[in-house]
């Protein structure tokens, strides 16, 4: 029997993989760390624990987006204002 949360986990993995392409240390570094994190937790079967891990992954995704927006803002600010 397949886990009903599997689709949500796969969606999160793909989203993080997409966001990791622009990671400051490089996409390969991020992809390796992401794969290691998901592989480490692949044996978890408890739905409550899986939901907690999904919530943490979504938090990481939001933090990555914030990091990218901040970087974009700083680049724009540097173009228009001299400091």
C-alpha positions in Angstrom: 0.0 0.0 0.0 1.4 3.4 -1.0 1.7 6.1 1.5 -0.9 8.9 0.8 1.7 11.6 1.7 4.1 10.3 -0.9 2.9 12.8 -3.6 3.3 15.7 -1.1 6.9 14.6 -0.3 7.7 14.3 -4.0 6.3 17.7 -4.7 8.4 19.2 -1.9 11.5 17.5 -3.2 11.0 18.8 -6.7 10.3 22.3 -5.4 13.4 22.3 -3.2 15.4 20.9 -6.1 14.2 23.8 -8.3 14.9 26.4 -5.7 18.4 25.0 -5.0 19.6 25.8 -8.5 20.4 29.4 -7.4 21.9 28.4 -4.0 25.0 30.6 -3.2 27.3 27.6 -2.7 26.1 26.0 -5.9 23.4 23.8 -7.2 25.4 20.7 -6.9 26.2 21.3 -3.2 22.5 21.9 -2.5 21.3 18.9 -4.5 23.8 16.6 -2.6 22.6 17.9 0.8 18.9 17.6 -0.3 19.3 14.1 -1.5 21.2 13.1 1.7 18.4 14.6 3.9 15.6 12.8 2.0 17.5 9.5 1.9 18.2 9.7 5.7 14.5 9.9 6.4 13.2 7.5 3.8 12.4 4.8 6.3 10.0 7.0 8.4 6.5 5.5 8.3 4.6 7.6 10.9 2.2 10.0 9.1 2.5 12.6 11.9 6.3 12.6 11.7 6.2 12.8 7.9 3.9 15.9 8.2 6.3 17.5 10.6 9.2 16.9 8.1 7.1 18.3 5.3 6.4 21.4 7.3 10.1 21.8 8.0 10.9 21.4 4.3 8.3 24.0 3.4 9.9 26.3 5.9 13.3 25.8 4.2 11.7 26.6 0.9 10.3 29.8 2.2 13.7 30.7 3.7 15.4 30.1 0.3 12.9 32.3 -1.5 13.5 35.0 1.1 17.3 34.7 0.5 16.8 35.0 -3.2 14.6 38.1 -2.9 17.0 39.7 -0.5 19.9 39.1 -3.0 17.8 40.5 -5.8 16.9 43.6 -3.7 20.6 44.2 -2.8 21.7 43.9 -6.5 19.0 46.4 -7.5 19.9 48.8 -4.7 23.6 48.6 -5.6 22.7 49.6 -9.2 20.8 52.7 -8.2 22.4 53.9 -5.0 26.0 54.5 -4.2 27.1 53.6 -0.7 
